[in-house]
Each structure stands twice: as C-alpha cells, then as structure tokens.
Amino acid sequence: MDPTGLAYLVAGAAALLTALLPRLLRRLPISMPMVVVTIGIAAFATVDGLPIPDPLAHETIAVHLTEAGVIVSLLGAGLALDRPLGWKRWSTTWRLLGITMPLTVVATALLGGWLLGLGAAAAVLLAAALAPTDPVLATEVQVDEPTGEAESEDEARFALTSEAGLNDGLAFPFTYAAVAMATLGAAPSNWLGQWLLLDVGWRIAAGVAVGIGVGWVLRAMFFSAGQERARLVERAEGFVALATVFLAYGIAELVEGYGFVAVFVCACTIRAAERAHGHHQVLHTYVEQLERLLTIVVLVLLGGAVARGALADLSGAEVGLAVVLVLLVRPLAGWVGLLRGRTGLRERSAISFFGVRGIGSLYYLAYGLSQAEFAGAEQLWRVTVLVVLVSVVVHGMAATPVMTWLDRRWQRAAAAVRGDDAAAPVTPV
C-alpha cells in the first residue's frame, strides 16, 4: 500500500471528522476523543502499512506535536472566558491551582513509588504529567465561545476552563524538579535552591509578564481605529491566531519563561479589551477549528500506539494506579480544595470529578524524558497512556449527562431563589 496516498487519506479523514463529530455527538454520552481513539486503534490494527507511533522511538515528534496541541488549546481557552480576572471572581480557580493540584502531585508521586516501585525522580515526573487538568480533551465540560457577558458562565465550566488554562503551565515546575532529581540526585540540597529561584520564581513571572506584554501590543493592533477599518481579524483570523500563539510562546521560551503560561495570559489580556466585540468570536472560532484538527491527529496516533502494543505489558498495579488516580485522587483533592469556596455541593462534585487527563499529560512526560534519563521510561508511558484512556472513556461518557443535569439544576435554583432562570449561571447548586 502506497504510504503517501495513505497519509493523505488519513489527513482527509481527520479533517472531515473535525468538522462533523462535534455536531453528531452533541447530545450523546459519547465524546469526540472516544470516537477518534477508537478509529486510531482500528486503523493501526488493520492496516499493516502504517508506521508504529512509538513515542520513545519518535521522541521529538511526540514532544512537539503534543506541544502544538496544548498551546493552541490554551489560546482558545483564554479567548473563551467572559469573566474578568479578579481574586474573588476567580477564587475557585485559585483554590484548584493552589490546593488541589499540589495535593494531586503529592498523592500521585507517593502512589507511583508505593504501587509501582518508582524511584523518586520517575515518581515526580509521573505526578507532574498526570496532575494538570487538560485544556484539550476537556472541551465538553468547558465554556463555549465568548459572549461578552461577564455573568454568562456557570461556576463549573468556568472553573474547569480557567484551571486547565493555568495548571498546564504550572505543572512545569514539577517536571523540572523531576529532571533535576534525575540529573543531580534526589537530595534537595543538590537542586532545591536553583529550582525555587529559576523554575518556580523566574519562569512563572517571565511567562506572566510576556503574556501581558504581547497581549497588550496585539490587542492595541486588533482594536485600534485604524485596524478596525482594515478589519485585520476578520480578514486574516488564521494568521492572527498563529501570530498570537507563536509570539507569546516564542518570546517566553527565549527569556526562559513558561510559554504555556504566556499563551494563556496573552489570550486573557486580548480578551479583556472590548469584551463585547465580535472579533473575539471570530478569532476563537478559528482557534477552535485548529485545535480540533491537532487533537484528532494526536488521538489517532494515541490509538495507533495502543493497537501496536503500548499497553501490552500492563500489570495489575498499573491498572489499579490509573483507576485510583482518575476516580479517587483527583475527586478527593478537588473536594478538599473547594471546601468553603463559592461553589455549591453539586458544582463542587462536578468540578472535582472532571479532572480530565489528556494531551498535556502526554506532553509533559515526553518533554521530561527528552531532558534526562529516567529508569522505567516504558512503564511511565504505559501508565500515562492508560490514565488518558481511562479519562477519555469515563469523563467522555459522563460529560454530557452530568452537565445537562447541572444545567437543569441551575435553572430550577435560579427560578426558585431569584425568580428568573436567566440567572442560572450565577446561582450555586
């Protein structure tokens, strides 16, 4: 079979799926990632001419393909948020970042050492990869397109979107900690000081600063009177989206900052200008389409890796760890983080449960393994792929029914408490 023709066939099918699947699956308890992974498994299991998508053998491709998917998704998440930034308005997000994520990292590292016998560096890398909520595969439980109304977002969707936007960048310090432990030794005296100053302090601050700076410059270009006449965003939305991603990410990486943080902060900065302007929706629409295409490519390859033996040597301990992480660790850590917050009981349960693991986890693991030698790299990939698959199935089946049920509860509560179901998004349940 001609590999060139086959590649074009797969690319065309991926583009068609990108357009059709979201509409076809809108009301079903099936997510697009579930369908695409299944297609990838079937394609690579039946067509012998396809290459083996082994992330260890194709390390560079694994790093940069997943990296591209994450940064485009972060741009879309930032542009979609209608709620202005604020300590109180974003209090649920800060709780998820400051309490839930560190608890998840600690619990995952301890479980990795206990159940799998991982060394300290490998356990921390696994924890860093599996801690962040994914901005790519969590679209079913995130906010939709921008509307310009600050109170249009319910707390659950807003929290999951903003958490996914920021914790993908904040997982990087833990990844660098694992790399430092693998290269310098696990003793904190060997790496802790530099890690705190550079990987935690400088890189986060630089990412935020670059994101704000690039965002200010771009939004001045997009929304100035001269550019309004030129209709820059409407005429070249694709190039504008790519420019936003590449500029923010590239500058942040050049100054040793976190590019993921820069992209999300840049998107939020652009979004803060002229919130009701229709150009935000135009730009978000293009980003969403590009994100879907990249997601399908990665998920088809993920299914191909499974079909070609990525999970062939799974042990009972690895399966147990994956199930515990998805069904116990994240929900419990989320519940603890949101105690005494602004969420209602049902919202808190949904936010805690939908800690979707996905392409971000694949990226962090691929990046960490590319920076240092870790014992048991194949095992780390098996566990990470399995966790992503469990998350795709469990969260994919639950997303539509749970969010539909929550929408009804919000409407009933708003009608009962405020006398107007239009206030549903801001009524805790």
ABEGO torsion letter per residue (X at the ends): XBAAAAAAAAAAAAAAAAAAAAAAAAABABBAAAAAAAAAAAAAAABAABBBBBAAABAAAAAAAAAAAAAAAAAAAAAABABBBBAAAAAAAAAAAAAAAAAAAAAAAAAAAAAAGBBAAAAAAAAAAAABBBAAAAAAABBBBBAGBAAABBAAAAAAAAAAAAAAAAAAAAAAAAAAAAAAEABAAAAAAAAAAAAAAAAAAAAAAAAAAAAAAAAAAAABAAAAAAGAAAAAAAAAAAAAAAAAAAAAAAAGBBAAAAAAAAAAAAAABGAABAAAAAAAAAAAAAAAAAAAAAAAAAAAAAAAGAAAABBAAAAAAAAAAAAAAAAAAAAAAABGBABBAAAAAAAAABBBBBAAAAAAAAAAAAABBBBGAAAAAAAAAAAAAAAAAAAAAAAAAAAAAAAAAAAAAAAAAAGBAAAAAABBX
